[in-house]
Amino acid sequence: MVVVPPIPPSVRRPRFVASPLGAVVASEVAPSRPADGWRGRPPGLPSAVPPPSVPLSFLAAASLGLVGCGVALIWFRSYGTVDPTDDHVVAAAHLAMLATLSMGVLGAIHQFTPVITQRPFRSLVLSRATFLSWLAGAWLLPLGFATRQESVVEAGGFFAGLAVTLLIVNIWPALSARGKGPPVTGLRFALGGFVVTACYGVVYVIDRRGHWFDLNDHVVLAHVVVGLFAWLGLTYVSVAEKLWPMFLLAHVAGQRRSSWLAVWAIPLGVLVLSPGLLFGVVWLAWCGAAILSIGLGAHLFSLLLHIRHRRRKADLHLLFVVTAAAWLVVGVALALAGELMLGHHHHLGIALVAASIVAISGWLLVALVGHAHKVVPFILWSALRGRGVKEKADGTQLMFADLYDHRWAAIVYGLVTTGVGAVCLGFAASFSIAIAIGGGLFIATGLSLAANLSLTTLRLPSGTSGERPVGEGVPTGS
């Protein structure tokens, strides 16, 4: 074990700034900025990894987005039971997709892409500009839909498009790495899915004024499947191939063909399914759905392999991951039922398809919340260690698991899982009270998660002169 000399005490106590999904150390104790671009980098942390404030900013905003989504679901609950494609429901959906899921996924990309590829992003300034642009777009678009102010919608579309452009310019040097396996291949495809999703959105925003074509159910769904599967879903599938071995302590021997199948079949399926929905070509849509199902099945099979080979005992994180996978299965089943029902009972078919979108979004939301309980402490532990905070108040070594309250984590699991179920039931059964209950549970989830992953860190003592030397390896109590 490499022993690091104790860090001298700071002249002044470090100032911590609360973040909704963590806490970022704001004032640094190091006297000068090293060549790698940010002060306080702990020993052994790869130089490509960005400062904690970058991913935590995205994750913090994602928790705020979940609260906003909950408020919108309560406020517009009655619209969802009459017409799930109403502008008010679309506003709530964009708070879920853009302000919550996409924001969280962007945070994960900024944290783990440099780790996976061992290459940094092009610029820290571009990362922060991407965050600010996406934050503006993710809130302006829903606001414009809810108030039916087309100028606000267009402004939101501009900032969202700008954020996508900045991300491409910033991330491409990292994704140009070769020989990194399915995760990097999947992230490249996901970036393409992000661009296509944005292009769909731009065209739809322009059409709201020009009325070139009818934004009917299947045309809107063509946009949704790209965003849900080719962007958000594929990013999670790709990054999970690195997160599962780390957090489950699972080593799956061999080439893991299921991983390659997932990252190729999912974008290929969307590539066929989306045009089929857009142009009303039924056989093409069914072929795309079949290919997409193969990719999702390969993803679930890969998860089963990791669970089977795990060395960590069953815990709450595993429950989050398994529950998320269950919501994916429920979502696919509801989508199939809705499509089969459309020809016989149109309103029920639309309701079931809307419920399927909620369930598939629940797959991503539950997974995001579950992994946040691992990722945020991982980021914070490294940042705190670089600033001399290596022990708890009782003098014992600080571990990942010490940075949040596990009882509250279990409560958050119950809140988010029940919330997804309530909203799903509300849309499927046209039951507005259930939608409102789910919205309230989402608000509670966002607030509880924010507090749980922030307050424990804020209560930690600052580094002291009595610190013991700590090895460069990560703690085992994660």
C-alpha positions as CSV (number, residue, x, y, z in Angstrom):
1,M,0.0,0.0,0.0
2,V,1.3,3.4,-0.9
3,V,1.2,5.8,2.1
4,V,0.3,9.4,1.5
5,P,1.8,11.9,3.9
6,P,-0.8,13.6,6.1
7,I,-2.1,16.9,4.6
8,P,-1.3,19.9,6.8
9,P,-4.3,21.6,8.4
10,S,-5.8,24.5,6.6
11,V,-5.5,28.0,7.9
12,R,-9.2,28.4,7.6
13,R,-12.0,25.9,7.8
14,P,-13.2,24.6,4.3
15,R,-16.6,26.1,3.3
16,F,-19.1,23.5,2.0
17,V,-21.9,24.5,-0.3
18,A,-25.0,22.3,-0.3
19,S,-26.0,20.6,-3.6
20,P,-29.3,18.8,-4.0
21,L,-27.6,15.5,-4.7
22,G,-24.5,16.1,-2.7
23,A,-22.1,18.7,-1.3
24,V,-19.3,20.4,-3.2
25,V,-16.3,21.7,-1.4
26,A,-16.3,25.4,-2.4
27,S,-13.2,26.8,-0.9
28,E,-10.0,25.0,-1.5
29,V,-7.1,24.5,0.9
30,A,-4.4,24.0,-1.6
31,P,-2.3,27.2,-2.2
32,S,-1.9,26.7,-5.9
33,R,-3.7,25.2,-8.9
34,P,-2.0,22.0,-10.3
35,A,-1.5,21.4,-14.0
36,D,-4.5,19.1,-14.3
37,G,-6.9,22.0,-13.9
38,W,-8.5,21.8,-10.4
39,R,-7.2,22.0,-6.9
40,G,-7.6,19.4,-4.2
41,R,-7.5,16.3,-6.6
42,P,-6.9,13.3,-4.3
43,P,-4.0,11.0,-4.9
44,G,-4.7,8.2,-7.3
45,L,-7.7,9.8,-9.0
46,P,-7.3,9.8,-12.8
47,S,-6.4,13.2,-14.3
48,A,-9.2,12.9,-16.8
49,V,-11.9,12.9,-14.1
50,P,-13.6,16.4,-13.9
51,P,-14.0,18.3,-10.7
52,P,-16.8,17.1,-8.4
53,S,-18.9,20.3,-9.1
54,V,-19.4,19.2,-12.8
55,P,-21.3,15.9,-12.3
56,L,-22.9,17.0,-9.1
57,S,-24.3,20.1,-10.7
58,F,-26.2,17.9,-13.2
59,L,-27.3,15.5,-10.5
60,A,-28.4,18.3,-8.3
61,A,-30.5,19.8,-11.0
62,A,-32.0,16.4,-11.7
63,S,-33.4,16.2,-8.2
64,L,-34.9,19.7,-8.7
65,G,-36.4,18.5,-12.0
66,L,-38.0,15.5,-10.2
67,V,-39.7,17.9,-7.8
68,G,-40.8,20.1,-10.7
69,C,-42.2,17.0,-12.5
70,G,-44.2,16.1,-9.4
71,V,-45.7,19.6,-9.1
72,A,-46.7,19.5,-12.8
73,L,-48.3,16.1,-12.4
74,I,-50.4,17.3,-9.4
75,W,-51.3,20.6,-11.2
76,F,-52.2,19.0,-14.5
77,R,-53.6,15.7,-13.3
78,S,-57.0,16.0,-14.9
79,Y,-55.6,16.6,-18.4
80,G,-53.8,13.2,-18.3
81,T,-57.0,11.3,-17.9
82,V,-58.7,13.0,-20.9
83,D,-55.8,13.4,-23.4
84,P,-52.3,12.2,-22.6
85,T,-51.0,14.3,-25.5
86,D,-52.4,17.6,-24.2
87,D,-49.8,20.4,-23.9
88,H,-50.1,20.4,-20.1
89,V,-49.2,16.7,-20.0
90,V,-46.4,17.3,-22.5
91,A,-45.0,19.9,-20.1
92,A,-44.9,17.4,-17.2
93,A,-43.4,14.8,-19.6
94,H,-40.6,17.2,-20.6
95,L,-39.8,18.0,-16.9
96,A,-39.4,14.2,-16.5
97,M,-37.4,13.6,-19.7
98,L,-35.3,16.7,-19.9
99,A,-35.1,18.3,-16.4
100,T,-34.8,14.9,-14.5
101,L,-33.7,11.9,-16.6
102,S,-31.6,13.7,-19.2
103,M,-30.0,16.0,-16.6
104,G,-29.1,13.0,-14.5
105,V,-27.7,11.0,-17.5
106,L,-25.6,14.0,-18.5
107,G,-24.1,14.1,-15.1
108,A,-23.3,10.4,-15.3
109,I,-21.7,10.9,-18.7
110,H,-19.5,13.7,-17.5
111,Q,-18.4,11.6,-14.5
112,F,-17.9,8.2,-16.1
113,T,-16.9,8.8,-19.8
114,P,-13.4,10.0,-18.8
115,V,-13.1,7.1,-16.5
116,I,-14.1,4.5,-19.1
117,T,-12.1,6.0,-22.0
118,Q,-9.2,7.4,-19.9
119,R,-9.4,10.6,-21.9
120,P,-10.7,14.0,-20.6
121,F,-13.4,16.1,-22.1
122,R,-12.2,18.9,-24.3
123,S,-12.9,21.7,-21.9
124,L,-14.2,22.3,-18.4
125,V,-15.7,25.6,-19.6
126,L,-17.7,23.7,-22.2
127,S,-19.0,21.3,-19.5
128,R,-20.3,24.1,-17.5
129,A,-21.8,25.8,-20.5
130,T,-23.5,22.6,-21.4
131,F,-25.0,22.4,-17.9
132,L,-26.3,26.0,-18.0
133,S,-27.7,25.7,-21.5
134,W,-29.4,22.4,-20.8
135,L,-30.8,23.7,-17.5
136,A,-32.4,26.7,-19.4
137,G,-33.8,24.5,-22.1
138,A,-35.1,21.8,-19.8
139,W,-37.2,24.3,-17.9
140,L,-38.2,26.8,-20.6
141,L,-39.6,24.1,-22.9
142,P,-42.1,22.8,-20.2
143,L,-42.9,26.3,-19.2
144,G,-43.7,27.2,-22.8
145,F,-45.9,24.1,-23.3
146,A,-47.8,24.7,-20.0
147,T,-48.5,28.4,-20.8
148,R,-48.8,27.8,-24.5
149,Q,-46.3,30.6,-25.2
150,E,-44.6,29.6,-28.5
151,S,-41.8,32.1,-28.0
152,V,-40.9,30.5,-24.7
153,V,-41.0,27.0,-26.4
154,E,-38.7,28.3,-29.1
155,A,-36.3,29.8,-26.6
156,G,-36.2,26.5,-24.7
157,G,-35.6,24.6,-28.0
158,F,-32.7,27.0,-28.8
159,F,-30.9,26.4,-25.4
160,A,-31.5,22.6,-25.6
161,G,-30.0,22.5,-29.1
162,L,-27.1,24.6,-28.0
163,A,-26.5,22.2,-25.1
164,V,-26.5,19.2,-27.5
165,T,-24.0,21.0,-29.8
166,L,-21.7,21.9,-26.9
167,L,-21.8,18.3,-25.6
168,I,-20.8,16.9,-29.0
169,V,-17.8,19.2,-29.3
170,N,-16.8,18.5,-25.7
171,I,-17.2,14.8,-25.5
172,W,-15.9,13.7,-28.8
173,P,-12.2,13.6,-27.9
174,A,-13.0,11.2,-25.1
175,L,-15.3,9.0,-27.2
176,S,-12.7,8.7,-30.0
177,A,-10.8,6.2,-27.9
178,R,-10.7,2.7,-29.4
179,G,-10.7,-0.7,-27.9
180,K,-12.8,0.2,-24.9
181,G,-15.6,-2.3,-25.5
182,P,-19.4,-2.1,-25.4
183,P,-19.7,0.9,-23.1
184,V,-17.9,3.3,-25.4
185,T,-19.6,1.9,-28.5
186,G,-23.0,2.3,-26.8
187,L,-22.2,5.9,-25.7
188,R,-21.3,6.8,-29.3
189,F,-24.7,5.5,-30.5
190,A,-26.4,7.2,-27.6
191,L,-24.8,10.5,-28.5
192,G,-26.3,10.0,-32.0
193,G,-29.6,9.2,-30.4
194,F,-29.4,12.5,-28.5
195,V,-28.8,14.4,-31.7
196,V,-31.7,12.7,-33.5
197,T,-34.0,13.4,-30.5
198,A,-33.0,17.1,-30.6
199,C,-33.7,17.2,-34.3
200,Y,-37.1,15.7,-33.9
201,G,-37.8,18.3,-31.2
202,V,-36.7,21.2,-33.3
203,V,-38.9,20.2,-36.2
204,Y,-41.9,19.7,-33.9
205,V,-41.3,23.1,-32.3
206,I,-41.2,24.8,-35.7
207,D,-44.3,22.9,-36.8
208,R,-46.3,24.3,-33.8
209,R,-46.3,27.6,-35.8
210,G,-46.1,26.4,-39.4
211,H,-48.6,23.4,-39.1
212,W,-46.9,21.5,-41.8
213,F,-48.1,18.2,-40.6
214,D,-50.4,16.7,-38.0
215,L,-48.7,15.9,-34.7
216,N,-50.8,12.8,-34.1
217,D,-50.1,10.1,-31.6
218,H,-47.8,7.9,-33.7
219,V,-45.8,10.9,-34.9
220,V,-45.2,12.0,-31.3
221,L,-44.4,8.4,-30.3
222,A,-41.7,8.3,-33.1
223,H,-39.9,11.1,-31.2
224,V,-40.5,9.5,-27.8
225,V,-39.0,6.1,-28.6
226,V,-35.8,7.8,-29.9
227,G,-35.4,9.8,-26.7
228,L,-36.3,7.0,-24.3
229,F,-34.3,4.2,-25.9
230,A,-31.7,5.5,-28.3
231,W,-30.6,8.3,-25.9
232,L,-31.6,7.7,-22.3
233,G,-31.9,4.0,-22.3
234,L,-28.8,3.3,-24.4
235,T,-26.7,5.6,-22.2
236,Y,-27.8,3.7,-19.1
237,V,-27.3,0.3,-20.7
238,S,-23.8,1.4,-21.7
239,V,-22.7,2.9,-18.4
240,A,-24.2,0.1,-16.4
241,E,-21.7,-2.3,-18.0
242,K,-19.1,-0.5,-15.9
243,L,-21.2,0.3,-12.9
244,W,-22.5,-3.2,-12.2
245,P,-19.0,-4.9,-11.9
246,M,-17.9,-2.1,-9.6
247,F,-21.0,-1.8,-7.3
248,L,-22.0,-5.5,-7.3
249,L,-18.4,-6.7,-7.1
250,A,-19.2,-8.9,-10.1
251,H,-16.7,-10.3,-12.6
252,V,-18.3,-12.0,-15.6
253,A,-15.7,-13.9,-17.6
254,G,-15.6,-14.1,-21.4
255,Q,-16.5,-11.6,-24.1
256,R,-20.0,-11.0,-22.8
257,R,-21.8,-11.1,-26.1
258,S,-25.0,-10.0,-24.4
259,S,-23.4,-6.6,-23.8
260,W,-22.4,-6.2,-27.5
261,L,-25.9,-7.4,-28.6
262,A,-27.6,-4.8,-26.4
263,V,-25.6,-1.8,-27.6
264,W,-26.1,-2.7,-31.2
265,A,-29.6,-4.0,-31.2
266,I,-31.2,-1.1,-29.2
267,P,-30.1,1.7,-31.7
268,L,-30.8,-0.6,-34.7
269,G,-34.3,-1.3,-33.4
270,V,-35.0,2.4,-32.8
271,L,-33.6,3.2,-36.3
272,V,-36.3,0.9,-37.8
273,L,-39.1,1.5,-35.3
274,S,-39.1,5.3,-35.3
275,P,-39.6,5.7,-39.1
276,G,-42.2,3.0,-39.0
277,L,-44.2,5.1,-36.4
278,L,-43.5,8.4,-38.1
279,F,-44.8,7.3,-41.6
280,G,-47.4,4.8,-40.4
281,V,-45.6,1.7,-41.9
282,V,-47.0,-0.9,-39.6
283,W,-44.8,-3.9,-40.6
284,L,-41.6,-1.7,-40.3
285,A,-42.7,-0.6,-36.8
286,W,-43.2,-4.2,-35.7
287,C,-39.8,-5.2,-37.1
288,G,-38.2,-2.4,-35.2
289,A,-40.0,-3.2,-32.0
290,A,-38.8,-6.9,-32.3
291,I,-35.2,-5.8,-32.8
292,L,-35.4,-3.4,-29.9
293,S,-36.9,-6.1,-27.7
294,I,-33.9,-8.3,-28.5
295,G,-31.5,-5.5,-27.4
296,L,-33.5,-4.9,-24.2
297,G,-33.6,-8.6,-23.5
298,A,-29.8,-8.8,-23.9
299,H,-29.5,-6.0,-21.4
300,L,-31.6,-7.9,-18.9
301,F,-29.6,-11.0,-19.5
302,S,-26.4,-9.1,-18.8
303,L,-27.9,-7.9,-15.6
304,L,-28.7,-11.5,-14.6
305,L,-25.1,-12.6,-15.3
306,H,-23.8,-9.8,-13.1
307,I,-26.2,-10.7,-10.3
308,R,-25.3,-14.4,-10.5
309,H,-21.5,-13.6,-10.3
310,R,-21.7,-10.9,-7.7
311,R,-19.6,-11.2,-4.6
312,R,-21.4,-8.5,-2.6
313,K,-24.4,-9.5,-0.5
314,A,-27.9,-8.5,-1.5
315,D,-28.5,-4.9,-0.5
316,L,-30.6,-1.9,-1.2
317,H,-28.6,-1.0,-4.4
318,L,-29.4,-4.4,-5.8
319,L,-33.1,-3.9,-5.0
320,F,-33.0,-0.6,-6.9
321,V,-31.5,-2.3,-9.9
322,V,-33.8,-5.3,-10.0
323,T,-36.9,-3.1,-9.4
324,A,-35.8,-0.8,-12.3
325,A,-35.5,-3.8,-14.6
326,A,-39.0,-5.0,-13.5
327,W,-40.4,-1.6,-14.6
328,L,-38.8,-2.1,-18.0
329,V,-40.6,-5.4,-18.4
330,V,-43.9,-3.8,-17.3
331,G,-43.4,-1.0,-19.7
332,V,-42.8,-3.3,-22.7
333,A,-45.9,-5.3,-21.8
334,L,-48.1,-2.2,-21.5
335,A,-46.8,-0.9,-24.8
336,L,-47.7,-4.2,-26.5
337,A,-51.2,-4.2,-24.9
338,G,-51.8,-0.6,-25.9
339,E,-50.9,-1.1,-29.5
340,L,-53.1,-4.2,-29.7
341,M,-56.0,-2.3,-28.1
342,L,-55.8,0.8,-30.3
343,G,-57.9,-0.7,-33.1
344,H,-60.7,-1.8,-30.7
345,H,-60.8,0.9,-28.0
346,H,-58.8,4.0,-29.0
347,H,-58.9,5.9,-25.7
348,L,-57.9,2.8,-23.7
349,G,-55.1,2.0,-26.1
350,I,-53.7,5.6,-25.8
351,A,-54.0,5.4,-22.0
352,L,-52.0,2.1,-22.0
353,V,-49.3,3.5,-24.2
354,A,-49.0,6.5,-22.0
355,A,-48.7,4.2,-19.0
356,S,-46.0,2.2,-20.8
357,I,-44.0,5.4,-21.3
358,V,-44.3,6.1,-17.6
359,A,-43.2,2.6,-16.7
360,I,-40.2,2.7,-19.1
361,S,-39.3,6.1,-17.6
362,G,-39.6,4.4,-14.2
363,W,-37.0,1.9,-15.3
364,L,-34.6,4.8,-15.8
365,L,-35.7,6.9,-12.8
366,V,-35.4,4.0,-10.3
367,A,-32.0,3.1,-11.7
368,L,-30.9,6.7,-11.6
369,V,-32.0,7.2,-8.0
370,G,-30.5,3.8,-7.0
371,H,-27.1,4.5,-8.6
372,A,-27.0,8.0,-7.1
373,H,-26.7,6.4,-3.7
374,K,-23.4,4.9,-4.9
375,V,-22.1,7.5,-7.4
376,V,-22.6,10.6,-5.3
377,P,-20.8,9.2,-2.2
378,F,-18.1,7.9,-4.5
379,I,-17.6,11.5,-5.9
380,L,-17.8,13.1,-2.5
381,W,-15.5,10.6,-0.7
382,S,-12.8,11.4,-3.3
383,A,-13.3,15.1,-3.0
384,L,-13.3,15.1,0.8
385,R,-10.2,12.9,0.9
386,G,-8.4,15.4,-1.3
387,R,-9.2,18.1,1.2
388,G,-8.0,16.2,4.2
389,V,-11.3,14.9,5.5
390,K,-10.5,11.2,6.0
391,E,-12.1,10.5,9.4
392,K,-15.5,10.7,11.0
393,A,-16.1,12.6,14.2
394,D,-15.4,9.5,16.2
395,G,-11.9,9.1,14.6
396,T,-12.7,6.1,12.5
397,Q,-11.9,6.0,8.8
398,L,-14.5,7.6,6.5
399,M,-16.2,5.1,4.1
400,F,-18.5,5.6,1.1
401,A,-21.4,4.2,3.1
402,D,-20.9,6.8,5.8
403,L,-22.0,9.7,3.5
404,Y,-25.7,9.0,3.6
405,D,-28.4,7.6,6.0
406,H,-29.3,4.1,4.9
407,R,-32.7,4.3,6.6
408,W,-33.6,7.3,4.5
409,A,-32.3,5.6,1.4
410,A,-34.8,2.8,2.0
411,I,-37.5,5.4,2.4
412,V,-36.5,7.0,-0.9
413,Y,-36.7,3.5,-2.6
414,G,-40.3,3.2,-1.3
415,L,-41.2,6.7,-2.4
416,V,-39.9,6.5,-5.9
417,T,-41.1,3.0,-6.6
418,T,-44.6,3.7,-5.3
419,G,-44.6,7.0,-7.2
420,V,-43.9,5.3,-10.5
421,G,-46.6,2.8,-9.8
422,A,-49.2,5.4,-8.9
423,V,-48.5,7.5,-12.0
424,C,-48.5,4.4,-14.2
425,L,-51.9,3.3,-12.7
426,G,-53.3,6.8,-13.1
427,F,-52.6,7.0,-16.8
428,A,-53.6,3.4,-17.5
429,A,-56.9,3.6,-15.6
430,S,-57.6,7.4,-16.3
431,F,-57.5,7.9,-12.5
432,S,-56.4,11.5,-11.8
433,I,-56.1,11.0,-8.0
434,A,-53.4,8.3,-8.6
435,I,-51.5,10.7,-10.9
436,A,-51.6,13.4,-8.2
437,I,-50.5,10.9,-5.5
438,G,-47.6,9.9,-7.8
439,G,-46.6,13.5,-8.3
440,G,-46.6,14.1,-4.5
441,L,-44.3,11.0,-4.1
442,F,-42.0,12.3,-6.7
443,I,-41.7,15.6,-4.8
444,A,-40.9,13.7,-1.6
445,T,-38.4,11.6,-3.5
446,G,-36.5,14.6,-4.9
447,L,-36.4,16.4,-1.6
448,S,-35.5,13.3,0.5
449,L,-32.8,12.3,-1.9
450,A,-31.3,15.8,-1.9
451,A,-31.2,16.0,1.9
452,N,-29.9,12.5,2.5
453,L,-27.0,12.9,0.1
454,S,-26.1,16.4,1.3
455,L,-26.6,16.8,5.0
456,T,-24.4,14.0,6.2
457,T,-21.4,15.4,4.2
458,L,-22.1,18.9,5.6
459,R,-21.9,17.7,9.1
460,L,-18.5,16.1,8.7
461,P,-15.6,17.8,10.5
462,S,-12.9,19.5,8.4
463,G,-9.4,18.0,8.0
464,T,-7.3,18.1,11.2
465,S,-3.6,17.8,12.0
466,G,-4.2,14.5,13.7
467,E,-5.2,12.6,10.6
468,R,-3.7,9.2,10.0
469,P,-1.9,8.4,6.7
470,V,-4.4,6.7,4.4
471,G,-3.5,4.5,1.4
472,E,-4.5,5.4,-2.1
473,G,-6.9,2.6,-2.5
474,V,-10.7,3.1,-2.1
475,P,-12.3,2.0,1.1
476,T,-14.1,-1.3,1.2
477,G,-17.1,-0.2,3.1
478,S,-18.9,1.1,0.1
